[in-house]
Amino acid sequence: MAKRIFRNGITKTCGLPGAGIDSDHILLMAKLNIRMEKVRMGKKKNIWNLGKIEEMGKEEFGKRICNCMEKNKKEWENAKENWIRIKENITKTAKEFIGYVMV
């Protein structure tokens, strides 16, 4: 009478004859022990405050990125290292310049 996933949760059952209706059926009573799963919340993501770029100006943001690149300029060997350094410089400048929006 219970779905397969709930069978281990049934702890006690009993039949109650004489339910006061004219039928061949017997009323059943059961005690259930059901554990619900916890709802897991997703991680909060940091969202850049892009409205601040519009206020301050895209050119200013670009200049700050270029300045950061000039400060950290080293001999770059391959494309992978170049990309990692460029990405670090852009994120560092963005954290200082525009920051995050609280979600």
N, C-alpha and C positions, 0 to 999 in steps of 0.2 A: 504494500500500500504506500510505501515511501520510495522516493527515488533512491537509486543505488548510492549516491553520494551522501545521503542522510541516514543510511541504515546504521552506521556506528553511533549516531547521535541519539537513537531511541534507547532510553534506559528502562522504561517500565510500560507495559501495556496491560489492559484488562478489558473484558467485555462487560457491558451493562445491560443485562436482559431486562425486559419489561419496561421499555422506554415510553410506553403509553400510546403506541401507534399500532395499528393493525397491519403488521408486516412480518415476513419471515426473517428480516434482517435484525442483527444485534448491533447496538451502538457500541463503538470502541472508543476507549480513552487511552492516550499515550502521553508519557512525559518525554520531552525532547531536550537534549543538551546540544545546542548549536553554537559554534564559535564562528564569528564573522571575521573575514580578512581585514587587515588594516589597509586603509586607503593610503597609498604612498604618493606624496606630493612630489612633483617634478622640481628640479633645481631651478632656482631663480637665476635668470640671465641678466647680465649687465647690458643695458641698452645705452648707446651713445646719445648724448644730447645734441642732435643734429641741428636743432633750432638755434643753438648758440653759434654755430658756424655761419648761419645766415646773418645773425646780428653783427658778429665781429668782422665778417668778410672772408671769402674763400681765399683771396690773395694773401691775407695775413696768415692764415693757417698754412698755406703752401710755403710761405717764407720761413715760418717756424720749423717746418719739416726740413727744409733745405739747410737751415742753420744747424739743426741737430745732426744732419748727415755730415756737414763739414767738421763739426766738433769731433765726431767719432770716426773720422776717415782713417782707414788703415789700408794696407795692401790686401785686396780681396782676391782670393785664389780661384774660386769656382762659383758657378751660378747658384748652387744651393746655399753657400755661405752668404752670398750677396743678398739673396732673397730673405734669409733669416735676419740679417742686419737691417735691411730696409724695413721689414715688418716690425722689428723691435723699435726702431726709430719712430715709425708712424704711430704705433700704439703708445709709446712714451709721450710723444708730443700731444696726442689726442687726450690722454689722461690729464695732462697739465692744462691744456687749452680749453677743451669743451667739457670734460667730465662725463658722468653717467646720469641717467634719469632713474629715479626711484620707481619701481613697478610694484 
